[in-house]
Amino acid sequence: MIRVHSYESMGTFDGPGLRLVVFLQGCNFRCLYCANPDTIEASGESRPTPAEEILRMAVDQRPFFGRRGGVTFSGGEPTFQAAELVPLVRALKAEGIHVCLDSNGGVWNPAVEELLGLVDLVLLDVKQIDPARHRALTGRENAQTLRTAAWLEEHGHPFWLRYVLVPGISDAEEDIRALGERLGGYRSVERVEILPYHRLGVHKYEAMGLEYRLRDVRENTPEQIARAEALFKHYFATVVVN
């Protein structure tokens, strides 16, 4: 059984083409800006779902995927359930369905390694390159995330680098340049996606009785986004603002 929080049909922001996005329950990070705080706890609001049910949904929606679309597993952190996902991903690929994994890269075990080797594309969320600022932002170190990126590069598995641009927290020039210097030479990085900071999840914190600690952080100005985009383009061939 797979702990599913929710689904999004015909998603356009979580991988190429139109996609069935499966949001899974549980996450090892505690990102201050998390838009889905209800997915963090391992049990939470999830519904135990047979893998066959997800496979059936994907096959039913396959006519809408076209040549580029498919299924994306997001969260939460989907690698929490890597062992359960491996046979499902094998079944999806047997049906000719493209599979993406949206991951923070912070979990590693044999099942995660197998899962990363199976999926067609990883959307790797790198929150911060500076270890101390990463810990302040997520509550965890970033060493494993960077090791995951190195593993993907070493094994020739394509990934998109995703970066949430939070004013005053992850938009400093020195941090973006350090990230570019660390990963800019990776051939497996197909593109960089800059994700502007938003406050869409604030109402969830209020409903859950939680404090939203970035309440005073304003959303990015067009100038801040353009500046970050120009910095990333010094190191990566394809940079988009999502």
Backbone as CSV, one residue per row, in Angstrom:
resi,resn,N_x,N_y,N_z,CA_x,CA_y,CA_z,C_x,C_y,C_z
1,MET,0.843,-1.195,0.000,0.000,0.000,0.000,0.884,1.254,0.000
2,ILE,0.438,2.257,-0.696,1.172,3.515,-0.804,0.339,4.611,-0.140
3,ARG,0.978,5.408,0.706,0.273,6.473,1.421,0.178,7.699,0.513
4,VAL,-1.008,7.883,-0.067,-1.253,8.978,-1.006,-1.973,10.109,-0.289
5,HIS,-1.466,11.307,-0.433,-2.143,12.476,0.129,-3.215,12.990,-0.819
6,SER,-2.847,13.158,-2.102,-3.796,13.719,-3.069,-3.254,13.526,-4.479
7,TYR,-4.077,13.912,-5.447,-3.711,13.803,-6.858,-3.967,15.133,-7.558
8,GLU,-3.241,15.340,-8.634,-3.541,16.437,-9.558,-3.518,15.875,-10.971
9,SER,-4.635,15.960,-11.645,-4.698,15.501,-13.033,-4.341,16.652,-13.965
10,MET,-3.692,16.322,-15.035,-3.303,17.280,-16.062,-2.405,18.386,-15.512
11,GLY,-1.500,18.023,-14.617,-0.534,18.986,-14.090,0.461,19.397,-15.156
12,THR,0.884,20.652,-15.104,1.804,21.176,-16.126,3.092,21.742,-15.535
13,PHE,3.282,21.653,-14.218,4.450,22.262,-13.585,5.379,21.241,-12.938
14,ASP,5.126,19.950,-13.134,5.898,18.920,-12.440,6.465,17.907,-13.417
15,GLY,7.244,18.411,-14.366,7.819,17.554,-15.386,7.281,17.927,-16.758
16,PRO,7.772,17.263,-17.804,7.379,17.620,-19.167,5.951,17.200,-19.501
17,GLY,5.286,17.999,-20.312,3.956,17.658,-20.802,2.893,17.681,-19.723
18,LEU,1.747,17.054,-20.053,0.647,16.921,-19.101,0.883,15.693,-18.240
19,ARG,0.631,15.831,-16.912,1.018,14.750,-16.019,-0.029,14.509,-14.942
20,LEU,-0.117,13.247,-14.553,-0.817,12.874,-13.336,0.194,13.017,-12.204
21,VAL,-0.072,13.942,-11.286,0.846,14.170,-10.163,0.269,13.489,-8.927
22,VAL,1.060,12.598,-8.342,0.644,11.851,-7.155,1.435,12.398,-5.972
23,PHE,0.744,13.079,-5.067,1.391,13.652,-3.889,1.367,12.617,-2.771
24,LEU,2.551,12.238,-2.308,2.675,11.213,-1.291,2.898,11.837,0.088
25,GLN,2.612,11.053,1.115,2.675,11.540,2.485,4.044,11.282,3.102
26,GLY,4.499,12.238,3.927,5.735,12.068,4.674,6.893,12.825,4.065
27,CYS,7.659,13.532,4.912,8.827,14.260,4.422,9.866,14.362,5.534
28,ASN,11.133,14.277,5.148,12.230,14.395,6.104,12.668,15.832,6.320
29,PHE,12.246,16.742,5.440,12.584,18.155,5.599,11.430,18.898,6.273
30,ARG,11.748,20.055,6.827,10.752,20.933,7.430,10.974,22.337,6.867
31,CYS,10.795,22.471,5.565,11.064,23.734,4.884,10.148,24.830,5.408
32,LEU,10.733,25.985,5.696,9.955,27.078,6.271,8.849,27.552,5.340
33,TYR,9.044,27.404,4.022,8.060,27.888,3.066,7.164,26.776,2.521
34,CYS,7.220,25.595,3.104,6.487,24.453,2.557,5.033,24.817,2.257
35,ALA,4.615,24.586,1.016,3.239,24.888,0.621,2.281,23.758,0.961
36,ASN,2.834,22.601,1.372,1.989,21.447,1.697,2.336,20.904,3.085
37,PRO,2.173,21.711,4.140,2.544,21.235,5.474,1.734,20.025,5.922
38,ASP,0.590,19.820,5.294,-0.240,18.665,5.642,0.318,17.360,5.087
39,THR,1.385,17.433,4.290,2.003,16.209,3.763,3.243,15.807,4.563
40,ILE,3.649,16.574,5.557,4.929,16.349,6.225,4.920,15.111,7.113
41,GLU,3.950,14.998,7.991,3.914,13.865,8.912,3.723,12.558,8.147
42,ALA,4.364,11.500,8.624,4.381,10.239,7.882,2.997,9.642,7.679
43,SER,2.117,9.796,8.647,0.754,9.268,8.479,-0.147,10.379,7.966
44,GLY,-0.324,11.423,8.771,-1.052,12.610,8.334,-2.407,12.306,7.728
45,GLU,-2.694,12.982,6.618,-3.997,12.885,5.971,-3.994,11.896,4.805
46,SER,-3.072,10.969,4.826,-2.928,10.073,3.680,-3.980,8.973,3.671
47,ARG,-4.133,8.418,2.481,-5.032,7.278,2.305,-4.215,6.107,1.770
48,PRO,-4.141,4.997,2.514,-3.423,3.825,1.989,-4.058,3.366,0.680
49,THR,-3.249,3.324,-0.361,-3.782,3.082,-1.698,-3.027,1.932,-2.358
50,PRO,-3.731,0.955,-2.895,-3.040,-0.118,-3.629,-2.333,0.443,-4.858
51,ALA,-1.149,-0.059,-5.123,-0.410,0.394,-6.297,-1.212,0.192,-7.575
52,GLU,-2.027,-0.855,-7.593,-2.831,-1.150,-8.785,-3.823,-0.028,-9.083
53,GLU,-4.286,0.648,-8.040,-5.229,1.748,-8.250,-4.553,2.926,-8.945
54,ILE,-3.317,3.219,-8.531,-2.571,4.308,-9.163,-2.230,3.940,-10.608
55,LEU,-1.843,2.689,-10.818,-1.540,2.223,-12.169,-2.764,2.357,-13.060
56,ARG,-3.911,1.976,-12.542,-5.150,2.062,-13.329,-5.476,3.514,-13.690
57,MET,-5.300,4.426,-12.735,-5.532,5.845,-13.025,-4.613,6.336,-14.131
58,ALA,-3.341,5.960,-14.037,-2.369,6.410,-15.032,-2.696,5.870,-16.416
59,VAL,-3.060,4.609,-16.491,-3.405,4.013,-17.782,-4.651,4.686,-18.352
60,ASP,-5.626,4.979,-17.498,-6.844,5.651,-17.959,-6.541,7.042,-18.511
61,GLN,-5.560,7.729,-17.910,-5.243,9.091,-18.342,-4.176,9.136,-19.430
62,ARG,-3.610,7.999,-19.763,-2.522,7.954,-20.744,-2.866,8.638,-22.071
63,PRO,-4.096,8.539,-22.581,-4.387,9.221,-23.846,-4.170,10.729,-23.804
64,PHE,-4.199,11.318,-22.599,-4.024,12.760,-22.484,-2.558,13.164,-22.339
65,PHE,-1.687,12.207,-22.063,-0.287,12.532,-21.805,0.460,12.974,-23.051
66,GLY,0.035,12.503,-24.213,0.769,12.812,-25.428,2.129,12.140,-25.439
67,ARG,3.052,12.716,-26.175,4.376,12.104,-26.313,5.301,12.469,-25.152
68,ARG,4.987,13.527,-24.401,5.922,14.005,-23.392,5.436,13.796,-21.969
69,GLY,4.138,13.654,-21.761,3.589,13.610,-20.418,3.770,12.268,-19.730
70,GLY,3.138,12.150,-18.557,3.260,10.909,-17.798,2.830,11.101,-16.358
71,VAL,3.512,10.421,-15.463,3.197,10.445,-14.034,4.373,11.040,-13.268
72,THR,4.064,11.912,-12.308,5.081,12.454,-11.407,4.712,12.109,-9.972
73,PHE,5.658,11.555,-9.246,5.482,11.318,-7.809,6.136,12.475,-7.060
74,SER,5.317,13.150,-6.253,5.777,14.301,-5.502,5.376,14.115,-4.049
75,GLY,5.319,15.194,-3.295,4.994,15.009,-1.874,4.744,16.311,-1.166
76,GLY,5.135,16.287,0.115,5.955,15.293,0.806,7.253,14.954,0.075
77,GLU,7.836,13.854,0.506,9.059,13.338,-0.108,8.819,11.897,-0.530
78,PRO,8.684,11.650,-1.850,8.289,10.319,-2.321,9.283,9.213,-1.998
79,THR,10.569,9.554,-1.803,11.533,8.494,-1.507,11.310,7.889,-0.120
80,PHE,10.478,8.531,0.720,10.072,7.907,1.974,9.463,6.534,1.715
81,GLN,8.826,6.388,0.562,8.124,5.152,0.224,8.766,4.481,-0.991
82,ALA,10.087,4.581,-1.093,10.791,4.061,-2.267,10.532,2.582,-2.493
83,ALA,10.564,1.786,-1.428,10.389,0.338,-1.592,9.024,0.011,-2.180
84,GLU,8.006,0.783,-1.795,6.663,0.550,-2.334,6.531,1.072,-3.755
85,LEU,7.296,2.112,-4.086,7.185,2.711,-5.415,7.901,1.908,-6.498
86,VAL,8.955,1.188,-6.134,9.747,0.477,-7.143,8.893,-0.432,-8.020
87,PRO,8.081,-1.346,-7.470,7.278,-2.193,-8.358,6.232,-1.413,-9.145
88,LEU,5.696,-0.329,-8.567,4.727,0.480,-9.293,5.388,1.173,-10.480
89,VAL,6.578,1.710,-10.279,7.283,2.371,-11.382,7.618,1.360,-12.480
90,ARG,8.003,0.157,-12.087,8.261,-0.879,-13.101,6.998,-1.151,-13.918
91,ALA,5.852,-1.213,-13.244,4.591,-1.481,-13.940,4.218,-0.321,-14.859
92,LEU,4.439,0.918,-14.407,4.144,2.082,-15.240,5.012,2.087,-16.490
93,LYS,6.280,1.781,-16.332,7.176,1.775,-17.475,6.831,0.642,-18.435
94,ALA,6.342,-0.471,-17.899,5.906,-1.569,-18.763,4.731,-1.153,-19.627
95,GLU,3.966,-0.176,-19.138,2.835,0.368,-19.901,3.261,1.516,-20.811
96,GLY,4.550,1.793,-20.856,5.047,2.858,-21.717,4.793,4.252,-21.180
97,ILE,4.648,4.388,-19.866,4.336,5.680,-19.248,5.603,6.303,-18.669
98,HIS,5.852,7.544,-19.028,7.009,8.302,-18.546,6.814,8.627,-17.066
99,VAL,7.869,8.435,-16.257,7.771,8.627,-14.817,8.805,9.638,-14.333
100,CYS,8.329,10.643,-13.587,9.198,11.623,-12.933,9.140,11.426,-11.423
101,LEU,10.227,11.784,-10.761,10.286,11.759,-9.307,10.723,13.135,-8.833
102,ASP,9.867,13.810,-8.072,10.186,15.123,-7.512,10.705,14.908,-6.101
103,SER,11.995,15.138,-5.883,12.635,14.730,-4.627,13.601,15.786,-4.106
104,ASN,13.732,15.844,-2.778,14.751,16.712,-2.186,16.106,16.020,-2.121
105,GLY,16.164,14.754,-2.504,17.429,14.032,-2.562,18.043,13.716,-1.222
106,GLY,17.299,13.917,-0.134,17.874,13.775,1.187,17.736,12.412,1.838
107,VAL,17.129,11.457,1.141,16.971,10.094,1.672,17.796,9.155,0.802
108,TRP,18.542,8.257,1.438,19.337,7.305,0.652,19.330,5.934,1.310
109,ASN,18.984,4.934,0.543,19.047,3.534,0.945,18.970,2.714,-0.341
110,PRO,19.108,1.391,-0.280,19.104,0.602,-1.519,17.825,0.781,-2.348
111,ALA,16.675,0.931,-1.692,15.423,1.103,-2.441,15.412,2.437,-3.178
112,VAL,15.928,3.496,-2.539,15.999,4.799,-3.201,16.923,4.723,-4.410
113,GLU,18.056,4.066,-4.244,18.990,3.933,-5.363,18.333,3.197,-6.532
114,GLU,17.600,2.142,-6.230,16.906,1.407,-7.291,15.849,2.277,-7.949
115,LEU,15.099,3.030,-7.137,14.051,3.890,-7.674,14.622,4.964,-8.594
116,LEU,15.709,5.597,-8.178,16.326,6.629,-9.008,16.818,6.061,-10.333
117,GLY,17.249,4.819,-10.306,17.699,4.188,-11.536,16.575,3.802,-12.475
118,LEU,15.358,3.736,-11.949,14.211,3.318,-12.752,13.488,4.474,-13.427
119,VAL,13.341,5.596,-12.712,12.516,6.680,-13.241,13.195,7.323,-14.444
120,ASP,12.379,7.972,-15.266,12.908,8.604,-16.478,13.563,9.949,-16.206
121,LEU,13.081,10.638,-15.169,13.570,11.981,-14.894,13.393,12.278,-13.409
122,VAL,14.417,12.905,-12.819,14.337,13.353,-11.425,14.235,14.871,-11.419
123,LEU,13.295,15.384,-10.660,13.206,16.814,-10.388,13.855,17.010,-9.023
124,LEU,15.108,17.436,-9.005,15.873,17.491,-7.769,15.772,18.887,-7.156
125,ASP,15.146,18.956,-6.003,14.955,20.235,-5.312,16.156,20.517,-4.409
126,VAL,16.995,21.431,-4.839,18.116,21.864,-4.015,17.694,23.165,-3.330
127,LYS,17.575,23.126,-2.029,17.002,24.264,-1.298,18.023,25.381,-1.065
128,GLN,19.254,24.987,-0.784,20.320,25.939,-0.486,21.649,25.204,-0.626
129,ILE,22.661,25.877,-1.130,23.970,25.249,-1.261,24.789,25.395,0.028
130,ASP,24.557,26.448,0.786,25.296,26.668,2.023,24.750,25.754,3.114
131,PRO,25.578,24.906,3.722,25.081,23.926,4.697,24.344,24.552,5.878
132,ALA,24.888,25.632,6.437,24.253,26.248,7.602,22.914,26.866,7.238
133,ARG,22.864,27.563,6.094,21.601,28.187,5.692,20.579,27.121,5.268
134,HIS,21.081,26.011,4.726,20.186,24.914,4.381,19.550,24.341,5.651
135,ARG,20.345,24.147,6.679,19.801,23.620,7.931,18.794,24.598,8.535
136,ALA,19.080,25.888,8.499,18.148,26.873,9.038,16.842,26.871,8.263
137,LEU,16.918,26.599,6.962,15.738,26.636,6.105,14.912,25.359,6.183
138,THR,15.585,24.210,6.317,14.896,22.916,6.208,14.946,22.067,7.471
139,GLY,15.856,22.404,8.394,16.040,21.573,9.576,16.961,20.390,9.337
140,ARG,17.535,20.267,8.152,18.393,19.136,7.812,19.633,19.623,7.060
141,GLU,20.654,18.760,7.017,21.853,19.058,6.225,21.563,18.847,4.736
142,ASN,22.433,19.402,3.885,22.247,19.234,2.441,23.253,18.273,1.823
143,ALA,24.076,17.623,2.671,25.144,16.769,2.130,24.582,15.633,1.287
144,GLN,23.508,14.988,1.741,22.962,13.868,0.980,22.330,14.339,-0.329
145,THR,21.693,15.490,-0.314,21.138,16.033,-1.556,22.225,16.198,-2.603
146,LEU,23.359,16.725,-2.188,24.458,16.928,-3.136,25.069,15.598,-3.563
147,ARG,25.107,14.621,-2.656,25.579,13.285,-3.047,24.621,12.642,-4.047
148,THR,23.326,12.885,-3.870,22.338,12.353,-4.824,22.546,12.962,-6.197
149,ALA,22.787,14.261,-6.242,23.067,14.917,-7.525,24.299,14.312,-8.176
150,ALA,25.334,14.065,-7.370,26.568,13.480,-7.908,26.314,12.065,-8.425
151,TRP,25.458,11.299,-7.725,25.141,9.938,-8.162,24.404,9.970,-9.499
152,LEU,23.451,10.879,-9.639,22.716,11.001,-10.896,23.661,11.347,-12.043
153,GLU,24.604,12.246,-11.784,25.579,12.617,-12.797,26.486,11.437,-13.141
154,GLU,26.965,10.754,-12.128,27.878,9.633,-12.346,27.237,8.520,-13.162
155,HIS,25.933,8.296,-12.944,25.237,7.209,-13.622,24.488,7.667,-14.873
156,GLY,24.636,8.923,-15.234,24.043,9.415,-16.472,22.531,9.506,-16.460
157,HIS,21.950,9.743,-15.276,20.491,9.850,-15.171,20.089,11.323,-15.226
158,PRO,19.252,11.692,-16.182,18.897,13.110,-16.335,18.101,13.647,-15.158
159,PHE,18.375,14.905,-14.827,17.560,15.555,-13.807,17.423,17.041,-14.086
160,TRP,16.326,17.589,-13.567,16.102,19.027,-13.587,16.423,19.553,-12.198
161,LEU,17.180,20.602,-12.129,17.511,21.242,-10.862,16.443,22.285,-10.552
162,ARG,15.776,22.119,-9.405,14.719,23.059,-9.014,15.201,23.875,-7.816
163,TYR,14.923,25.181,-7.863,15.434,26.083,-6.834,14.369,27.107,-6.476
164,VAL,13.909,27.060,-5.226,12.921,28.027,-4.758,13.647,29.305,-4.355
165,LEU,13.253,30.408,-4.951,13.924,31.692,-4.753,13.202,32.471,-3.650
166,VAL,13.734,32.388,-2.430,13.115,33.056,-1.285,13.894,34.318,-0.955
167,PRO,13.256,35.487,-1.039,13.979,36.731,-0.748,14.623,36.714,0.638
168,GLY,15.912,37.036,0.665,16.639,37.108,1.919,17.068,35.773,2.480
169,ILE,16.696,34.670,1.828,17.003,33.341,2.352,17.766,32.489,1.339
170,SER,17.355,32.515,0.088,18.046,31.690,-0.912,18.336,32.455,-2.201
171,ASP,18.264,33.788,-2.154,18.469,34.564,-3.384,19.783,35.323,-3.409
172,ALA,20.672,35.069,-2.446,21.954,35.780,-2.417,22.826,35.362,-3.594
173,GLU,23.511,36.322,-4.190,24.368,36.036,-5.338,25.422,35.002,-4.997
174,GLU,26.012,35.088,-3.818,27.083,34.158,-3.460,26.576,32.721,-3.404
175,ASP,25.329,32.524,-2.959,24.776,31.177,-2.879,24.464,30.617,-4.268
176,ILE,23.882,31.442,-5.113,23.555,30.981,-6.469,24.833,30.663,-7.238
177,ARG,25.846,31.509,-7.077,27.120,31.241,-7.763,27.781,29.972,-7.223
178,ALA,27.710,29.767,-5.914,28.298,28.553,-5.340,27.597,27.310,-5.857
179,LEU,26.276,27.387,-6.009,25.530,26.259,-6.571,25.927,26.026,-8.022
180,GLY,26.047,27.114,-8.778,26.456,26.990,-10.171,27.837,26.398,-10.316
181,GLU,28.757,26.803,-9.454,30.119,26.267,-9.509,30.155,24.789,-9.126
182,ARG,29.237,24.380,-8.252,29.202,22.972,-7.809,28.566,22.069,-8.868
183,LEU,27.478,22.503,-9.487,26.719,21.625,-10.377,26.704,22.070,-11.840
184,GLY,27.269,23.235,-12.119,27.184,23.781,-13.480,27.836,22.917,-14.542
185,GLY,28.796,22.107,-14.162,29.457,21.254,-15.145,28.790,19.906,-15.337
186,TYR,27.712,19.643,-14.629,27.035,18.350,-14.730,26.308,18.218,-16.073
187,ARG,26.620,17.188,-16.807,25.957,16.954,-18.091,24.539,16.435,-17.911
188,SER,24.235,15.855,-16.750,22.907,15.292,-16.518,21.861,16.346,-16.177
189,VAL,22.291,17.563,-15.872,21.325,18.631,-15.577,20.745,19.142,-16.894
190,GLU,19.511,18.782,-17.179,18.894,19.183,-18.446,18.393,20.616,-18.413
191,ARG,17.985,21.072,-17.241,17.508,22.449,-17.125,17.462,22.840,-15.657
192,VAL,17.420,24.130,-15.423,17.205,24.675,-14.079,15.837,25.345,-14.066
193,GLU,15.053,25.027,-13.053,13.767,25.674,-12.869,13.836,26.562,-11.631
194,ILE,13.666,27.858,-11.837,13.563,28.796,-10.727,12.095,28.861,-10.315
195,LEU,11.835,28.558,-9.063,10.468,28.584,-8.551,10.331,29.816,-7.656
196,PRO,9.665,30.861,-8.120,9.500,32.045,-7.268,8.758,31.714,-5.974
197,TYR,9.159,32.375,-4.922,8.525,32.193,-3.616,7.073,32.672,-3.667
198,HIS,6.181,31.891,-3.062,4.775,32.319,-2.950,4.254,31.962,-1.572
199,ARG,3.107,32.508,-1.249,2.509,32.332,0.076,1.179,31.570,-0.017
200,LEU,1.059,30.717,-1.030,-0.216,30.044,-1.275,-0.588,29.064,-0.173
201,GLY,0.410,28.594,0.596,0.104,27.606,1.625,-0.198,28.182,2.993
202,VAL,-0.183,29.521,3.123,-0.347,30.138,4.436,-1.657,29.720,5.096
203,HIS,-2.732,29.637,4.312,-4.036,29.287,4.896,-4.018,27.888,5.497
204,LYS,-3.165,27.000,4.962,-3.071,25.650,5.514,-2.469,25.688,6.912
205,TYR,-1.459,26.542,7.097,-0.855,26.672,8.424,-1.901,27.171,9.424
206,GLU,-2.678,28.150,9.001,-3.703,28.689,9.894,-4.722,27.619,10.247
207,ALA,-5.131,26.837,9.261,-6.128,25.794,9.501,-5.586,24.701,10.411
208,MET,-4.264,24.461,10.339,-3.653,23.422,11.159,-3.164,23.943,12.509
209,GLY,-3.345,25.244,12.755,-2.892,25.822,14.015,-1.386,25.941,14.112
210,LEU,-0.715,26.088,12.964,0.739,26.181,12.924,1.175,27.609,12.630
211,GLU,2.364,27.948,13.097,2.926,29.269,12.812,3.631,29.252,11.458
212,TYR,3.303,30.221,10.608,4.017,30.371,9.343,5.132,31.382,9.570
213,ARG,6.358,30.892,9.657,7.484,31.703,10.128,7.996,32.696,9.089
214,LEU,7.550,32.586,7.840,7.984,33.526,6.803,6.884,34.532,6.469
215,ARG,6.020,34.797,7.431,4.875,35.676,7.188,5.300,37.054,6.689
216,ASP,6.459,37.515,7.123,6.895,38.861,6.740,7.727,38.885,5.460
217,VAL,7.966,37.732,4.866,8.742,37.684,3.620,7.811,37.950,2.440
218,ARG,8.151,38.939,1.660,7.337,39.298,0.505,7.703,38.442,-0.701
219,GLU,6.782,38.316,-1.631,7.062,37.557,-2.850,8.081,38.309,-3.702
220,ASN,8.736,37.567,-4.604,9.819,38.134,-5.403,9.314,39.264,-6.301
221,THR,10.160,40.264,-6.463,9.891,41.282,-7.475,10.380,40.762,-8.826
222,PRO,9.876,41.301,-9.926,10.394,40.892,-11.240,11.899,41.097,-11.361
223,GLU,12.416,42.142,-10.723,13.848,42.414,-10.780,14.647,41.330,-10.062
224,GLN,14.160,40.862,-8.926,14.850,39.800,-8.190,14.882,38.505,-9.004
225,ILE,13.779,38.188,-9.646,13.718,36.971,-10.459,14.664,37.078,-11.659
226,ALA,14.652,38.236,-12.329,15.514,38.428,-13.498,16.983,38.343,-13.105
227,ARG,17.322,38.877,-11.929,18.708,38.831,-11.460,19.144,37.400,-11.213
228,ALA,18.302,36.613,-10.559,18.626,35.218,-10.296,18.736,34.431,-11.597
229,GLU,17.834,34.688,-12.515,17.866,33.998,-13.804,19.180,34.273,-14.532
230,ALA,19.627,35.520,-14.522,20.879,35.867,-15.183,22.064,35.176,-14.519
231,LEU,22.030,35.073,-13.188,23.116,34.387,-12.480,23.168,32.915,-12.847
232,PHE,22.017,32.259,-12.830,21.990,30.840,-13.177,22.467,30.614,-14.613
233,LYS,22.159,31.533,-15.507,22.532,31.362,-16.912,24.045,31.456,-17.121
234,HIS,24.770,31.931,-16.136,26.236,31.913,-16.224,26.768,30.482,-16.173
235,TYR,25.966,29.580,-15.579,26.451,28.226,-15.301,25.676,27.123,-16.010
236,PHE,24.425,27.396,-16.393,23.565,26.357,-16.960,22.989,26.829,-18.293
237,ALA,22.893,25.888,-19.242,22.460,26.245,-20.594,20.981,26.596,-20.661
238,THR,20.155,25.893,-19.905,18.711,26.099,-19.973,18.181,26.462,-18.592
239,VAL,17.651,27.665,-18.477,17.104,28.166,-17.216,15.723,28.712,-17.495
240,VAL,14.732,28.252,-16.731,13.365,28.728,-16.899,12.814,29.169,-15.545
241,VAL,11.876,30.094,-15.594,11.158,30.514,-14.404,9.806,29.831,-14.412
242,ASN,9.531,29.036,-13.412,8.322,28.221,-13.396,7.181,28.945,-12.700
